[in-house]
Amino acid sequence: MSDWHSSINIATLLTLEDVQKPELLADPDHETPLLKLAADTHAKGYDALCVPLTTERWRTRWREMCLIATGEDRDTATVAAERRAEEWREKPAFLLDEVTLTRLDEAANVIAVVSDWLELDSEDDWLRHDFEIALQQELAYATYLNIGTAILPPPRNRAHAASYGRAIGAALAANPALHLSLRLPIYDPAVFQAQAGKPPASPAPVSVPGSPSPATFSPSRASVSSVGSSVARAPEGDLNGNWEMWDVIRSVCDYHPHLSLTLDLTPPLPSGAGILDRWAAEPLRHVFLPSSAFIANAKGYPVLPKGTQSFIRDIIKASTSRSLFRPAIVLGGVAGAGAHARGGEGAYLQYVRHLEKTSPAIVAQNTPGTVEHYAYGYQDYLQSPLQPLMDNLQSLTYQTFEKDPVKYRNYEEAVFKALVDWPAAEHVTICVAGAGRGPLVARCLTAADRARRKVVLYAVEKNPNAYVTLQHRNATEWEERVKLFYGDMRAVELPAQVDILVSELLGSFGDNELSPECLDGAQRFLQPNGISIPASYTSWLAPLSSSKLHNEARRGNDVKAVETTYVVMFKAVKILSGAGPGAGKRCGGAIQECWEFEHPRRDVPLDARGLPLTNSHNVRSKTLNFHIPHAGVLHGFAGYFEAVLYGDIGLSIHPERMDAVSKDMLSWFPLFIPIKDPLYLPSNSELQVSIWRLTNKRQVWYEWYAESFMPVSYTTASVEKDASPALPRMPLPRFPSIDSRGSLLTSSQSTPVVAASPLVDAVDVFPFDRRAGSPSPRFVTREELGAEDGARGEGVVKIGQTALHNPGGRSCWIGLM
Ligand SMILES: C[S@@+](CC[C@H](N)C(=O)[O-])C[C@H]1O[C@@H](n2cnc3c(N)ncnc32)[C@H](O)[C@@H]1O
């Protein structure tokens, strides 16, 4: 293993108590208490420190100005306070003792913690207004001190999440250099109290400014023993609440690239992989880990419970990526002795470093020859797919391909098996179409030696530069055993027909480097019962959520960039679809097949030279239905391929099958097919995705579009008769109801709709048409259903759709010339 290098930053969270310690104030060796603290934390091995920006004095003054009684009996003190408040609103400014940091050098390596009593989502309009002014004042001061990141207080009130988001959006616009990180527990811990029979926590409590915050993030040193032990399990819907608030806020901020998350792990982590995965797909900047999240091991040293450990390891994995966000760990409540019997403060830091050092992802990344080592730096990094037909690849690109230990091995095996199966004859003729620098040519020769078959080998290549390498290898390695042809396989002529046609023109989505079109041109080389390697390839699709990839695609502010496909090694990506068929039994698996291409294809009309008359036979379209078990935001689709080379030998990047077919293959990262505007999908919704492969004489391109639906139970209720006689006769659906925490109520709990709504009626209820065997929605009337009043059924209500992406190939296409 090469030298290990740390890739995560670790910060410590200081409290007001920490920064105002009397002994610090008296220290003669340092110019200011903060400089001493900074030097100490650096010496202990931290990379940064989180410091509250304001003191108690500021909160007191703000309350005295802004929390005043309104009404008739205003005394002179109230009038004076109102006046002071107005003066402050006009020119917001701090007094010296209201801030913790006063000098530029004190603020180096500091992450500012914004006053957590600022309730930007308060129920009270006026308070919200004053909190926003106070926020702007703090952030302007942080900008003045050249602070790079400020951590915002957690949103608490779902009803005003949009107000919170609007205020943050305005703050981002006013402080363009500042990163804002929204502090949020993974879920609202109050749901567990509700589980234990206590009153439900919804709607979220609105705290009086200045009262203890209902949210977490106080670096508590207490309750170590109970943490990580048995806790009630919250239902899925309850766990969606905080994520939904985040989703509203970042959407209102239009996915601002400077807005990120600080996940607060103070409450013990909920179980359920789906819940945790979702956060890994979000732009995490910090993970707050208080000493209370640690448990004591047998010797009394702090360690993390298993669930938290694996979550932190996932975070560490994400921090090895070169994309926008590299989450840092913020340790809280560890200053001084910490909260555990043994080890002191250093034990927490050492433990997190130990987790990092022993993380399989980090170990693999630092070990040459592993996929992780090869892929280092490519995670979540958007690359344009290659266009080997239109462009001439560089030698360096070929060299990268050739490092793949699996692809060439499988090709050799496929050629070997084909040769073994080929009837004994004097010799077998093989053509490698698109030979590049010759690795498949070399493998064909080895396969022939292994199979003890005499072969005549042709190699065709249209890249003039790679053709030089082929000539060199033929002269120096292959003893001129290979007959080389320079030119496009759709145009060159070979001296004789061949028995086996070998090619590798595959893209991440199978056909997206125009293998079908190129092989159409090369098929005339094959004798009538000849073999094509590959024999076929299929494209696969799955809906995904990744605000990281969404942000990356939008980075250049170019509308074309969000309807262009990319090749990406996925890291902070969550596949949204579940394996099950969903409530309506309409959906396929989590990853579904789009289409297939087979070679050779014998049913296409050809011209005199043996070339297809048109490219119509390579047009494809597919509509797929996905079940979405957990609420999430659709940012696009993952595209994969699987190829059959020969017999049971193949290549696959399908996540569920790649290990069985071509484990450790490096050549292809998945395709990312983005959507312009994120689409929110509730728990248990259904997503219908349409994708087309289209072509004209010069180009091939994809277009894509999606619609979302909610399964519902409906009843043809007699209520209809009570409504206006002018109302059309429509089946009356029962809306699915979303409770205050975003979970879908079951049909028996849902509210009946009592009048026909134009929206609902327009896209109303349809049954799954089993007779036609089609998984697609079909709209029917009650008469068609033959349903009586009061009859019940299952259907769906449409809830959203995307735009049609890339119409006519306006943003992204693959050149045929
Ligand atoms: C993906 S590379 C594979 C190269 C090599 N066979 C390998 O596996 O490393 C595809 C190669 O096919 C060549 N190619 C693509 N389209 C072609 C065409 N129509 N005629 C001839 N060569 C083509 C490209 O120049 C490139 O060298």
The ligand as an SDF file (V2000), in Angstrom:
LIG
                    3D

 27 29  0  0  0  0  0  0  0  0999 V2000
  -13.5610    2.1600  -28.1560 C   0  0  0  0  0  0  0  0  0  0  0  0
  -12.2630    2.0740  -29.2590 S   0  0  0  0  0  0  0  0  0  0  0  0
  -11.7220    0.4190  -29.0450 C   0  0  0  0  0  0  0  0  0  0  0  0
  -10.3330    0.2200  -29.5090 C   0  0  0  0  0  0  0  0  0  0  0  0
   -9.7750   -1.1750  -29.2780 C   0  0  0  0  0  0  0  0  0  0  0  0
  -10.4910   -2.1430  -30.0760 N   0  0  0  0  0  0  0  0  0  0  0  0
   -9.8370   -1.5430  -27.8140 C   0  0  0  0  0  0  0  0  0  0  0  0
  -10.6870   -2.3600  -27.4580 O   0  0  0  0  0  0  0  0  0  0  0  0
   -9.0460   -1.0350  -27.0470 O   0  0  0  0  0  0  0  0  0  0  0  0
  -13.1040    2.0460  -30.7760 C   0  0  0  0  0  0  0  0  0  0  0  0
  -12.1720    2.1180  -31.9400 C   0  0  0  0  0  0  0  0  0  0  0  0
  -12.9560    1.9860  -33.1130 O   0  0  0  0  0  0  0  0  0  0  0  0
  -12.5580    2.9460  -34.0620 C   0  0  0  0  0  0  0  0  0  0  0  0
  -13.7290    3.2030  -34.8950 N   0  0  0  0  0  0  0  0  0  0  0  0
  -14.9040    3.7310  -34.5130 C   0  0  0  0  0  0  0  0  0  0  0  0
  -15.7510    3.7730  -35.5380 N   0  0  0  0  0  0  0  0  0  0  0  0
  -15.0970    3.2560  -36.6040 C   0  0  0  0  0  0  0  0  0  0  0  0
  -15.4520    3.0640  -37.9430 C   0  0  0  0  0  0  0  0  0  0  0  0
  -16.6720    3.3940  -38.4080 N   0  0  0  0  0  0  0  0  0  0  0  0
  -14.5460    2.4900  -38.7510 N   0  0  0  0  0  0  0  0  0  0  0  0
  -13.3390    2.1380  -38.2900 C   0  0  0  0  0  0  0  0  0  0  0  0
  -12.9440    2.3290  -37.0380 N   0  0  0  0  0  0  0  0  0  0  0  0
  -13.8150    2.8720  -36.1930 C   0  0  0  0  0  0  0  0  0  0  0  0
  -12.1220    4.1280  -33.2420 C   0  0  0  0  0  0  0  0  0  0  0  0
  -11.2240    4.9660  -33.9500 O   0  0  0  0  0  0  0  0  0  0  0  0
  -11.4470    3.4270  -32.0790 C   0  0  0  0  0  0  0  0  0  0  0  0
  -10.1260    3.1870  -32.3620 O   0  0  0  0  0  0  0  0  0  0  0  0
  1  2  1  0
  2  3  1  0
  2 10  1  0
  3  4  1  0
  4  5  1  0
  5  6  1  0
  5  7  1  0
  7  8  2  0
  7  9  1  0
 10 11  1  0
 11 12  1  0
 11 26  1  0
 12 13  1  0
 13 14  1  0
 13 24  1  0
 14 15  1  0
 14 23  1  0
 15 16  2  0
 16 17  1  0
 17 18  1  0
 17 23  2  0
 18 19  1  0
 18 20  2  0
 20 21  1  0
 21 22  2  0
 22 23  1  0
 24 25  1  0
 24 26  1  0
 26 27  1  0
M  CHG  2   2   1   9  -1
M  END
$$$$
